[in-house]
Amino acid sequence: QVQLVESGGGLVQPGGSLRLSCVVSELTFSIYVMSWYRQAPGTEREWVASINSAGGSTYYADSVKGRFTISRDNAKNTVYLQMNGLKFEDTAVYYCKAIHNSAYYWGQGTQVTVSS
């Protein structure tokens, strides 16, 4: 059974940093495009960042560009999201998603709360 397990969320002050991890099992991780999404209360889930299968290309939503960095380690079946300069509006549940052609899988999410 495919599993995506996120971790690394928590409570952080504005301007702080967090590093999210998503460990993937039971699929050929290295062929999947990996993405991070987030969903704040009362809003739709929104795309945050993506990285191609080899890790050589990355893409970001304008709201996080320059502050967040997505990366992956195919040997560890893990994708990361380094989040710096966190703002109140970054508060959300963060989800990782694995995509290959028409197949996709979601993790269960990890809560990130930015508060003073």
Disulfide bonds with the S-S distance in Angstrom:
Cys22-Cys96 1.94
